[in-house]
Amino acid sequence: QFDQLLLLARGETDDAKRAKMYGDMQTLVSQNCGIGIPVFISNIDGVDKRIQGYSSNPLGGFMGYMFSEQVWLDA
């Protein structure tokens, strides 16, 4: 059914009908399928050995942008 709707929606020139078809397709996916959305964050953590208290955050953002409260330089 999804594939049929996709083909019909791609050929539909009426915006309202096409929007309804895509909405129906989204409903089919949400009710019948699981979906995985890959995320690729390109961050590199480069830290000198004198930096203390720093831990890498898989979400990036320098420890949630709170690094200044938790990190210090050991001179």
FITOR-249374 format. One line per field, with one value per residue: x negated, y, z negated of N, C-alpha, C in turn; residue in three letters. Coordinates in steps of 0.2 Angstrom, whole numbers, plus 5000, padded with zeros to 4 digits. Example, Ala and Ser with C-alpha at 12.3 -4.5 7.8 and 13.67 -1.06 7.14 Angstrom:
# residues 2
n.c1: [4934,4936]
n.c2: [4972,4989]
n.c3: [4961,4965]
ca.c1: [4938,4932]
ca.c2: [4978,4995]
ca.c3: [4961,4964]
c.c1: [4934,4936]
c.c2: [4984,5000]
c.c3: [4961,4961]
base: [ALA,SER]
END
This chain:
# residues 75
n.c1: [4996,4990,4980,4989,4996,4985,4981,4992,4993,4982,4985,4996,5004,5012,5010,5017,5022,5010,5003,5012,5010,4996,4997,5005,4996,4986,4994,4995,4982,4979,4988,4986,4972,4955,4943,4927,4916,4901,4887,4874,4862,4849,4837,4821,4812,4799,4788,4776,4764,4763,4776,4789,4803,4811,4823,4828,4842,4854,4864,4858,4853,4844,4846,4859,4858,4854,4842,4833,4836,4832,4820,4802,4785,4771,4757]
n.c2: [4994,5006,5008,5010,5021,5030,5030,5035,5048,5054,5057,5065,5080,5089,5099,5097,5084,5077,5080,5074,5061,5059,5062,5050,5041,5043,5040,5026,5022,5026,5018,5005,5002,5002,5015,5021,5034,5039,5048,5058,5065,5076,5078,5082,5079,5087,5087,5093,5085,5092,5097,5096,5087,5086,5078,5068,5071,5063,5069,5081,5098,5103,5097,5100,5113,5117,5117,5127,5127,5115,5111,5112,5119,5111,5116]
n.c3: [5000,4996,5006,5017,5014,5014,5027,5033,5027,5031,5045,5044,5047,5040,5026,5013,5014,5015,5003,4994,4998,4994,4981,4977,4980,4970,4959,4961,4959,4946,4939,4942,4944,4938,4937,4940,4938,4943,4935,4938,4930,4932,4922,4914,4900,4894,4882,4870,4859,4848,4845,4834,4827,4838,4848,4862,4872,4880,4887,4891,4891,4880,4867,4864,4865,4853,4849,4843,4830,4825,4828,4827,4828,4825,4821]
ca.c1: [5000,4986,4977,4994,4997,4979,4981,4998,4992,4977,4988,5002,5003,5016,5006,5020,5022,5003,5002,5016,5006,4990,5000,5007,4990,4983,4998,4993,4975,4980,4992,4984,4965,4950,4938,4920,4913,4894,4885,4867,4859,4842,4833,4815,4810,4792,4787,4769,4764,4764,4783,4792,4810,4815,4825,4831,4849,4856,4868,4854,4854,4840,4849,4865,4856,4853,4835,4830,4838,4830,4813,4797,4779,4766,4750]
ca.c2: [5000,5012,5009,5012,5028,5034,5031,5040,5055,5057,5059,5069,5088,5093,5099,5095,5077,5075,5081,5069,5055,5059,5061,5043,5037,5044,5036,5019,5021,5027,5013,4999,5002,5006,5019,5023,5040,5040,5054,5058,5071,5076,5082,5079,5081,5087,5090,5093,5081,5097,5099,5091,5087,5086,5071,5068,5071,5060,5074,5086,5104,5104,5095,5103,5120,5119,5115,5132,5126,5109,5110,5117,5118,5109,5119]
ca.c3: [5000,4996,5013,5022,5012,5016,5035,5035,5025,5036,5051,5042,5048,5035,5020,5008,5014,5014,4996,4991,4999,4990,4974,4976,4980,4964,4954,4962,4956,4939,4936,4944,4945,4934,4941,4937,4941,4941,4934,4938,4927,4933,4917,4912,4894,4893,4875,4868,4853,4842,4844,4829,4826,4845,4851,4869,4872,4887,4891,4893,4887,4875,4860,4864,4864,4846,4847,4839,4823,4822,4831,4825,4831,4820,4823]
c.c1: [4996,4983,4982,4995,4991,4979,4986,4996,4986,4980,4994,5000,5007,5012,5010,5021,5015,5002,5006,5012,5000,4992,5002,5001,4986,4987,4996,4987,4976,4983,4989,4976,4961,4946,4932,4917,4906,4892,4877,4864,4851,4838,4827,4813,4803,4790,4779,4770,4765,4771,4786,4799,4814,4817,4829,4838,4851,4861,4864,4855,4850,4844,4855,4864,4856,4846,4831,4831,4835,4823,4808,4790,4774,4759,4744]
c.c2: [5006,5013,5012,5019,5033,5035,5036,5047,5058,5060,5064,5077,5092,5093,5096,5087,5074,5075,5076,5062,5054,5058,5054,5039,5037,5041,5029,5018,5021,5021,5006,4997,5005,5010,5021,5029,5041,5047,5054,5065,5071,5081,5078,5083,5081,5090,5088,5089,5086,5099,5094,5092,5087,5079,5072,5067,5068,5065,5080,5092,5105,5103,5099,5111,5122,5117,5120,5131,5120,5107,5115,5115,5117,5111,5115]
c.c3: [5000,5003,5018,5021,5015,5024,5037,5033,5029,5042,5050,5043,5043,5028,5014,5008,5013,5007,4992,4992,4995,4983,4973,4976,4973,4958,4955,4958,4949,4935,4937,4945,4939,4939,4937,4941,4939,4940,4934,4936,4928,4928,4916,4905,4893,4886,4873,4861,4847,4840,4840,4829,4833,4846,4858,4868,4880,4891,4893,4888,4881,4868,4859,4863,4857,4844,4843,4832,4820,4825,4829,4828,4825,4823,4821]
base: [GLN,PHE,ASP,GLN,LEU,LEU,LEU,LEU,ALA,ARG,GLY,GLU,THR,ASP,ASP,ALA,LYS,ARG,ALA,LYS,MET,TYR,GLY,ASP,MET,GLN,THR,LEU,VAL,SER,GLN,ASN,CYS,GLY,ILE,GLY,ILE,PRO,VAL,PHE,ILE,SER,ASN,ILE,ASP,GLY,VAL,ASP,LYS,ARG,ILE,GLN,GLY,TYR,SER,SER,ASN,PRO,LEU,GLY,GLY,PHE,MET,GLY,TYR,MET,PHE,SER,GLU,GLN,VAL,TRP,LEU,ASP,ALA]
END
